Amino acid sequence: MSDPPTTNPATNIIDRAGTRTVLAVADQMLQLRSAATTLQANFDTRSRGYFTPSEDEEVGHLWISYHSARAALLEIVNAIRTDVGQPSRETIAQFTLAYAATLVLVDAAQSLRRLFGKNELVRRKLNEAFDDFRIPAGTFDQIQLSLTDPGNALHIKNANQFFEENQKLLWDLANNRSELASILKLIDTKRTATDVGTTRYLKARATELGREARDRLVIGNASRAVYAIQELGSRVVSNLSTKPNHVPTIPKPIGEQILSVLRPGDVIITRKEYAITNYFLPGYWPHAAMYVGDQRVVESLKDGVMERDITSPFSNDAISVIRPQLDATTINTAIVRARSHVGKPYDFDFDFTRADRLVCTEVVYRSYEGLGSMHFELTRRAGRETLSAEDLLRLALANKSFRTITAYSNTLTPQLLRGKPVDELLRNTITDR
């Protein structure tokens, strides 16, 4: 078979990054399932009727870790808006990636149902609001109800049918694309997650909706439904104030001004408006990257720790830069440290005690901690000692270890800020702890 035609390099990068993300999240969901199973076995909540403080903290941590992993998948599914009616080499991989992400979402949500659906104490805990991470009250029930939503189910059914009809084309394409082969193997392990009969569907739907809503079910529509949590589009994420047509970007003149003041070792703090992941990370400013010179950053995104082009942090709606208060030799040491982490996976557990996988701010933490006078006080969130992007900004505002350099927000200021206006903008946007 001849090689597929050359496609847009940006599309190929997105496919590889998306593949790494989906595979990493699938693995994370398995780890969370194992941890949740162990947690369930280790305490007898039904007879005791309450959690100990440590158990309460651990349940909350697992729930937030699940939301972080789920958000990464939702972001992929929401971003891929391709017409899969007629398969083509340019769209087939994108569909497959979104389909795999959807299956992982469904499988994880069903695991939650099996583990905790009948445990009222755990269910009540998971329905609490986690305000620091923008997780509203009633989220567990909302996710479970989405499993039986007829509209979601119909989209999944259509996706299943498309996949079945085009498996040969998919596997033929996989001969030339290792990332596609990896996703197809994952799909093979997850497809049973949507293989649910009508009777089971109706029973679950009735359980979630209750007697009054059950009586209003349209049996004709239900007979075509299977379990689903997410359509290939915006159905589930629409309540998260996303804007599918919004393309976050720093205006070119602003980007050029930022490049003129950037120095190796600077920390770049960013925000995307309308991003799904904003809802499960603390603060207005949720993300950090470390500038290493030559228009390159070391940055941990959902596909892992990578050395990326400056276009990555510039693909945002708001940006701020802070500078370490260290000499050039010490900063070079920090840059060497940062690059030593390239290739590690993203840490959906936000566990700063382990260095084999890192969140974005942990790149900064592990690059600078202990160098010169650098020392970071970690804050306990969701059962883990963490450092948020806004914690870094607070240090800079207090002139501790860092100092503020510049800031811009396309919704708050028409120009790049320097000096005191930077501090004013940051103080007005940084959320309370």
C-alpha positions in Angstrom: 0.0 0.0 0.0 1.3 3.4 -0.9 2.1 6.0 1.7 -0.9 8.3 2.6 -0.7 11.8 1.1 1.1 14.4 3.0 -1.1 16.4 5.4 -0.8 19.6 7.3 2.2 19.3 9.7 0.1 20.9 12.5 -2.6 18.2 12.1 0.1 15.5 12.5 1.4 17.2 15.6 -2.2 17.4 17.0 -2.7 13.7 16.2 0.5 12.6 18.0 -0.2 14.9 21.0 -3.8 13.7 21.2 -2.7 10.1 21.0 -0.3 10.5 23.9 -3.0 12.2 25.9 -5.7 9.5 25.2 -3.3 6.7 26.0 -2.0 8.4 29.2 -5.6 9.1 30.4 -6.7 5.6 29.6 -3.8 4.4 31.8 -4.7 7.0 34.5 -8.3 5.8 34.5 -7.2 2.2 35.2 -5.0 3.4 38.0 -7.9 5.4 39.5 -10.1 2.4 39.2 -7.6 0.3 41.1 -7.2 3.0 43.8 -10.9 3.4 44.2 -11.4 -0.3 44.4 -8.8 -0.6 47.1 -10.3 2.4 48.9 -13.7 0.8 48.8 -12.4 -2.4 50.2 -10.4 -0.7 53.0 -13.3 1.0 54.7 -16.8 -0.2 55.6 -18.6 3.1 55.0 -22.1 1.7 55.0 -21.9 0.2 58.5 -19.8 3.0 59.9 -21.8 5.8 58.3 -19.0 8.3 57.9 -15.5 8.9 56.5 -12.4 9.4 58.7 -10.6 12.6 57.8 -7.9 10.8 55.8 -10.6 8.7 53.9 -12.6 11.9 53.2 -9.4 13.5 51.8 -8.5 10.5 49.7 -12.0 10.2 48.1 -11.9 13.9 47.3 -8.4 13.6 45.7 -9.5 10.6 43.5 -12.5 12.5 42.4 -10.6 15.6 41.4 -7.9 13.5 39.7 -10.8 11.8 37.7 -12.1 15.2 36.7 -8.7 16.3 35.5 -8.3 13.2 33.3 -11.9 13.4 32.1 -11.4 17.1 31.1 -8.4 16.1 29.0 -10.6 13.7 27.0 -13.5 16.1 26.8 -11.2 18.7 25.3 -10.1 16.4 22.6 -13.6 15.3 21.7 -14.9 18.9 21.7 -12.0 20.0 19.5 -12.5 17.4 16.8 -15.4 18.5 14.6 -14.8 16.5 11.5 -17.5 15.2 9.1 -17.1 11.5 9.2 -19.9 10.7 6.8 -17.4 9.9 4.0 -14.1 8.7 5.4 -10.9 10.2 4.1 -7.3 10.0 5.1 -7.4 13.5 6.5 -10.3 12.9 8.8 -10.2 9.2 9.7 -7.5 9.5 12.4 -9.2 12.5 14.0 -12.5 10.5 14.2 -10.7 7.5 15.7 -9.0 9.6 18.3 -12.3 11.2 19.4 -14.0 7.8 19.3 -11.3 6.3 21.6 -11.5 9.2 24.0 -15.3 8.7 24.1 -15.0 5.0 24.9 -12.5 5.7 27.7 -15.0 8.3 29.1 -17.9 5.8 29.0 -15.8 3.0 30.5 -14.6 5.2 33.4 -18.1 6.5 34.2 -19.5 3.0 34.2 -16.7 2.0 36.6 -17.8 4.8 38.9 -21.4 3.5 38.7 -20.3 -0.1 39.6 -18.1 1.0 42.4 -20.1 3.7 44.1 -23.5 3.9 42.4 -25.3 2.1 45.3 -23.1 3.5 48.1 -25.0 6.5 49.3 -22.3 7.8 51.6 -19.7 7.9 48.7 -22.2 9.1 46.3 -23.1 12.0 48.6 -19.5 12.9 49.0 -18.9 12.9 45.2 -22.0 15.1 44.8 -20.5 17.8 47.0 -19.2 21.0 45.4 -15.4 21.3 45.2 -15.2 25.1 44.8 -11.4 25.4 44.5 -11.6 23.2 41.4 -14.9 24.6 40.0 -16.6 21.2 40.4 -20.3 22.0 41.1 -22.6 20.1 43.5 -24.4 17.2 42.0 -21.6 16.3 39.4 -21.6 12.6 40.2 -25.3 12.3 39.4 -25.0 14.5 36.4 -22.3 12.2 34.9 -24.3 9.1 35.6 -27.4 10.6 34.0 -25.4 11.5 30.9 -24.7 7.8 30.5 -28.3 7.2 29.7 -29.0 10.4 27.8 -30.7 9.3 24.5 -29.0 12.0 22.5 -25.6 10.9 23.7 -26.5 7.3 23.1 -27.5 8.0 19.5 -24.2 9.7 18.7 -22.4 6.8 20.2 -24.4 4.4 18.1 -23.6 6.3 15.0 -19.9 6.3 15.9 -20.0 2.6 16.6 -21.6 1.9 13.2 -19.1 4.1 11.4 -16.2 2.4 13.1 -17.5 -1.1 12.2 -18.0 -0.1 8.6 -14.6 1.3 8.2 -12.3 -1.0 10.3 -10.4 -2.2 7.3 -9.6 1.3 6.1 -8.5 2.2 9.7 -6.2 -0.8 10.0 -4.8 -0.2 6.5 -4.0 3.4 7.5 -2.4 2.1 10.8 0.3 0.4 8.8 1.7 3.8 8.1 0.9 5.5 11.4 2.1 4.0 14.6 0.0 6.4 16.7 -3.2 5.3 14.9 -2.3 1.6 15.6 -2.0 2.4 19.3 -5.4 4.0 19.4 -7.0 1.1 17.5 -5.6 -1.3 20.0 -7.0 0.8 22.8 -10.4 0.8 21.1 -10.4 -2.9 20.9 -10.1 -3.1 24.7 -12.8 -0.5 25.3 -15.6 -1.2 22.8 -17.5 -3.5 25.2 -18.1 -0.3 27.3 -20.8 0.7 24.8 -22.2 -2.8 24.1 -25.3 -2.6 26.2 -28.7 -3.9 25.4 -32.0 -2.1 25.3 -33.4 -3.7 28.5 -30.4 -2.7 30.5 -30.5 0.8 29.1 -34.1 1.2 30.1 -33.5 -0.1 33.6 -30.6 2.3 34.2 -32.4 5.2 32.7 -35.4 4.6 34.9 -33.2 4.4 38.0 -31.5 7.7 37.2 -34.6 9.7 36.2 -37.0 8.4 38.8 -40.7 7.3 38.4 -42.2 10.5 37.0 -39.5 11.0 34.3 -39.5 7.3 33.5 -43.1 7.4 32.5 -42.3 10.0 29.9 -39.6 8.0 28.2 -40.1 7.5 24.5 -39.6 3.8 24.0 -39.0 4.1 20.3 -36.0 6.4 20.9 -34.7 4.4 23.8 -34.7 1.2 21.8 -31.9 2.7 19.6 -29.8 3.9 22.5 -26.7 2.5 24.2 -24.8 3.7 27.2 -22.9 6.9 26.4 -21.4 9.8 28.3 -20.2 12.0 25.4 -21.2 12.7 21.8 -18.6 13.5 19.2 -19.0 17.3 19.6 -20.1 19.7 22.2 -23.2 18.1 23.8 -21.7 17.3 27.2 -19.3 20.2 27.4 -21.8 22.9 26.4 -22.6 23.5 30.1 -19.0 24.4 30.7 -19.2 27.7 28.8 -16.9 26.6 25.9 -16.9 28.4 22.6 -15.9 25.9 19.9 -15.1 28.6 17.3 -12.9 30.5 19.7 -9.1 30.3 18.8 -7.0 31.5 21.7 -4.0 33.5 20.6 -1.8 36.3 21.6 -1.8 39.0 19.0 1.4 39.1 16.9 2.5 42.6 18.0 2.0 41.6 21.7 3.9 38.4 21.1 6.8 40.3 19.5 6.9 42.6 22.5 7.0 39.7 24.9 9.8 38.0 23.0 11.8 41.2 23.3 11.8 41.0 27.1 11.9 37.3 27.7 15.0 35.8 29.2 16.0 32.2 29.6 14.6 30.9 32.9 11.5 33.1 32.9 8.3 31.5 33.9 5.3 32.1 31.6 1.9 31.9 33.2 -1.1 31.6 30.9 -4.9 31.3 30.6 -7.2 30.2 27.8 -10.7 31.6 27.9 -13.5 29.0 27.5 -11.1 26.1 28.0 -12.7 22.9 29.5 -9.7 22.3 31.7 -10.1 25.7 33.4 -12.9 24.2 35.3 -10.8 21.6 37.1 -7.7 23.6 37.9 -7.4 26.2 40.7 -7.4 29.9 39.9 -7.9 32.3 37.0 -4.3 31.6 35.9 -4.1 27.8 35.7 -1.0 27.0 33.6 2.8 27.6 33.7 5.7 26.9 31.3 9.4 27.6 31.6 11.2 29.6 29.0 14.6 28.0 28.1 15.7 30.4 25.3 15.7 30.4 21.5 11.9 30.8 21.5 11.5 27.4 23.3 9.7 26.3 26.5 9.7 23.2 28.6 6.0 22.6 29.3 3.9 19.9 30.7 0.5 19.5 29.0 -1.9 16.6 28.9 0.4 14.8 26.4 3.4 15.0 28.8 6.5 17.1 29.4 7.8 18.4 26.1 10.2 21.1 24.8 7.9 23.1 22.6 7.9 26.2 20.4 6.9 29.5 21.9 3.7 29.3 19.9 2.4 26.9 22.6 2.3 29.5 25.4 1.3 32.1 22.9 -1.8 30.1 22.0 -3.6 31.6 24.9 -5.8 34.6 25.7 -3.9 35.9 28.7 -0.2 35.7 29.5 2.1 36.9 32.3 5.9 36.6 32.8 7.8 36.4 36.1 11.6 36.2 36.5 13.6 34.2 39.0 15.8 36.3 41.3 18.9 34.2 40.6 22.2 34.8 38.7 22.7 33.5 35.2 24.8 30.5 36.2 22.2 29.3 38.6 19.4 29.8 36.0 21.3 27.7 33.5 21.4 24.9 36.1 17.6 25.2 36.4 17.2 25.0 32.6 19.3 21.8 32.5 17.0 20.5 35.3 13.9 21.4 33.3 15.2 19.7 30.2 16.0 16.5 32.1 12.2 16.0 32.6 11.3 16.1 28.9 9.6 12.9 27.9 7.9 12.3 31.2 4.1 11.9 31.3 1.6 14.3 32.8 0.6 13.7 36.4 -3.2 13.7 36.7 -2.7 12.9 40.4 -1.0 16.2 41.1 1.5 14.3 43.3 4.6 16.5 44.0 6.3 13.6 45.9 7.0 11.7 42.7 9.2 12.9 39.9 8.4 10.3 37.2 5.4 12.3 36.0 4.8 16.0 36.3 2.1 18.7 36.1 3.0 22.1 34.6 4.0 23.9 37.8 6.0 20.9 38.9 8.4 21.6 36.0 9.1 25.0 37.6 9.2 23.5 41.1 11.7 20.7 40.2 13.8 23.1 38.2 14.3 25.8 40.8 13.7 24.2 44.2 16.8 24.4 46.4 18.8 26.6 44.0 20.2 29.7 45.6 17.6 31.0 48.0 14.7 29.3 46.1 12.3 27.4 48.3 8.6 26.8 47.6 6.0 26.4 50.3 3.5 23.8 48.9 -0.2 24.2 49.6 -2.4 21.2 50.4 -5.2 20.8 47.9 -7.4 17.8 47.4 -5.2 15.7 49.6 -1.9 16.6 47.9 0.8 19.1 48.5 0.8 21.3 45.4 2.0 24.4 43.8 -0.4 26.3 41.6 0.4 28.8 38.9 -1.2 31.5 41.0 1.1 30.5 43.9 4.0 31.4 41.7 2.4 34.7 40.8 1.8 35.4 44.5 5.5 34.9 45.1 6.4 37.4 42.4 3.9 40.0 43.7 5.5 39.6 47.1 8.9 40.0 45.5 9.9 36.6 46.9 12.1 34.4 44.6 10.5 36.0 41.5 9.5 39.4 40.3 6.8 40.4 37.8 7.9 41.4 34.3 4.9 41.8 32.0 1.3 40.7 31.5 -1.5 40.8 28.9 -5.1 39.7 28.7 -7.2 40.1 25.5 -10.3 40.6 27.6 -8.9 43.0 30.2 -6.3 45.2 28.5 -5.5 46.3 24.9 -1.8 46.5 25.4 1.1 44.7 27.0 1.6 45.9 30.6 4.8 46.7 32.4 5.6 47.9 35.9 2.8 48.7 38.4 -0.1 48.0 36.0 1.2 44.3 35.8 0.8 43.9 39.5 -2.6 45.6 39.5 -3.9 43.2 36.8 -2.5 40.2 38.6 -4.0 41.2 41.9 -7.4 41.8 40.3 -7.4 38.4 38.6 -5.7 36.0 41.1 -8.4 34.2 43.0 -8.5 33.6 46.8 -6.7 30.5 48.0 
